[in-house]
């Protein structure tokens, strides 16, 4: 998160499973690795933690009675207002930008949910911690670039290089050789939340250069060397085009 965002709360995978239905886009890296019995235990423990932190209140007698009638095991909870607002925004967003980031130290995920003039940001660690913050819709392009591009990215010149066809394959040798351990790989997806992905961009960045991958999924994907300024410009244009197609007029060219 940045100084231009407002922090709200950090919630775990299992706490979100107690508070909300499974989300169409966001991952649950920790909870997804548990078997059903472990998941149940983790969610029971999470509920106790939510009570202790004051994020939820114990269910009312009316809520318990309604759950018994419904027979589906769910009980309506009174959720603290700021957290409830986060859940409503997350559930109600029609469009989101998702960035899956990989570095030498691990993998995490960044999401920006667009709801009118409001932007809900969610960073998910590999341990299943979800950090939520709020920003203005007009910040989307700047924040997406900051999330997907290494802050100290340098320029690259030369010819395109072939990329392995498999999306989870390691970067080609010229990319690794040039960027080294400072490599940041980002897969940027703009998605209509309840529909198919509206587009994907794959980039490798670091202090010694930038590469943009095209043709992924085809017979000859290639990594193209770019300057840092050109890559940032292409990323902004990519997101802008998808937003324009979706009629998301609240987002402007940047601040």
N, C-alpha and C positions, 0 to 999 in steps of 0.2 A: 504494500500500500504506500501512498505518497502523502505529502503534506496537503495535497489538494483533495484528499478523500477523508471521509468521516468514519472512523471505526465504530462498529456496532457490537459484535460479539464473536467469540470463537466457540464452535460447537463440534462435537465428535460425530463420526459416522453413526454410532449407535444412538446418540441423543437426537439426531435428525430423524432417525428411523422411528423414534417415539413421537416426535412432534409433527411429522409430515409424511405424506405418501411418497413412495419412491419417485424420484425425479426422472424425466425423460432424457436428460442430458448429463447432469452431474454424476460423478462416480462416487463410490464408497470403498476406497482401496483397502481399508482394514476390515470392514464388516463383510465384504464380499469373499474374504478368505476363510470365514468361519463356517462350520457346519451348522445345521438348523438348531441343534441343542445349544451350542455355544452362542449362537446369535440371540436366542431367547434369553439366556443368562446375561449376556452383555446388555441387552435392552432393559432388563429388569434393574440391573445395576445403574444404567444410565438414567432411568426414571428417578431413582433415589437421589442421584447427583443433581438432577434438574430441580427436584424439590428443595434440596439443601441450598442451592444457589439462588433460589427465589425466582427461577425462570418459569416454573409452573406452580399452580396451587393444587392441592388435593381435589379430586373430583367431587362435585356436589352429589347429594343423595339422588337428585333428579337425573343427573348424568349417569350414575350407576344404574338406576332403574331403566333408563332408556337403552343402555348397553345390554342389559339382561333381556329386554324385549327384542332387540336387534339380533342378539345371539351370534354376533361376528367377532366378539372378543375385543372390540374397540370401545374406548371410553373418551368422551369429549373432555378435553382439559382446558383450563383457563391459563393462557400463555401470556407472559409479560409483554407489554405493548410493543416495545422495540423489536423483540424477537418475532412476534406475530407479524409485524410489518415486513420484516425480512422474508418470512415464509410466504406471505401474500404476494410480494413482488416477484419472488423466485418462481412461484407457481403460475403467476399471471402473465409473465413476459412472453410476448409472441416471437421475439427474435433475440438471439444471443451470439456472442463471439466467444469461442473456446480456444484456448491455447494450451497444448500439451508440451511441456518443456523438459528437455533432457540435457543434463550436464554430466561431467565426470563424477560428481558427487551424488547423483540420483535423479529422480523424476518427480515433477509436481504438475499441477493443473491450475489454470487461471480462467475464470469465466466472467463475462460482463453481460448482465441481463438488462435489456432496454425496455422500459415501461414509460411511455410518454416522455416527460422531461427528466425522468429519474433513471440513474444507472446504479444497479446493484452489482457489486463486485464480490466474487467468491474465489479465494485461493485455497486449494486443497493440497495438503502435504501427502507424501507417500504413507504416512502413519494414520491418515484419515482424520486430520484436523482441518476444519473448515473455518476460515477467517473471513468474516463479512464486513463490508464497508459500503458507504453510499457516496455517490458522486453525481455530477450533472451530466445529462445526456450529451452535451456538446464536448465533453472530455473524452468520449469513446475512442476517437481515432488516436489521440495522443497517448492514452493509457494502453491501448492495444499495441502500439509501436513499442512503448516502454516495456511491456510484458514479453514481447516476442523477440526483441533485438538486443543483443549484448550492449550494455551502456557505453563500452569503450570500443565499439566496432571500428575496424579500419577498412581500407579500400582494397579491392582485389582486381587485378587485370589479367587478361589471358584468354585462353580458349575454354569453351565448355568441356566438361568431363562426363563420362558415362557414370550412371548411378545404378546400383543393384535394383532389380525389379521389385524385390520384396521390401515393403515399407519398413519392416523392423530390422532390416540388414544394417550393418555399420556403415558409416560414411565412406566414400571412396578414398583411396590413399592420398590423392592430391589435396583433398579437403582436410583430412586429419593432419597431413604433413604441414599445411600452412597454418591451420588454426590451433593445433596442439591441444593441450589440456584446458585452454580457456574456451573451448568450443561450447556454444549453446545451440542446440537443435530445437526448433519450434515448429510444431504443426498447428497452423491457424485455420480454424473452421468457423465459417459464419453459417448459422443454422436457424431456420424457422423451427422453433422448438418442437412443435408437434408434427413436423413434416420432415422431408429429406434434407440433407446438408445442401446449403446453397452454394458452397464452394470451399476449396481447401488450398492453402498455400503452405509450402514447406521451405524453411530457410535454415541455413547454418551461418552463425555469426561469431565473431571473436575479435580481439585486438588486431589481428593480422589480416582480417578480410571478411568478406561476405559472399555467400553463395545462395542462389535461388534455384530450387528444383522444379522442373516442369516435366510434364509427360508421365507422371507417376501413374501406374496402372496400365500404361501402354507398352509397346514393344521396345522403346528406346528412351527411357527417362534420362534427363541430362541435368547436371548442376552448372549453372551459369554464374561466372564471376561478376560482381557488381561493386560499385562504391557504396559506402554506408548510406550516403544521401539518396542514391538511386533506389536502394533496397527499401529504405523507410518510405520513400515516395510511392513505390509500387505497392507496399503493404497498405498504406493509407488509401490509395486508389482502389485496391481490391475490396476493402471493407466498404468504402463509399458506394461502389457500384452495386453491391448486394443490398445495401440499405436503400438506395434509390429504387431498385427494383421492388423492394418490399414496401415502398411508400413511407419510409421512416424519415420524414422531413425534419424532425427535431434535431438531427445531428448535422452539424456544419463542418466546414473544412478543417477546423481546429482552432485552438485558442492561442 
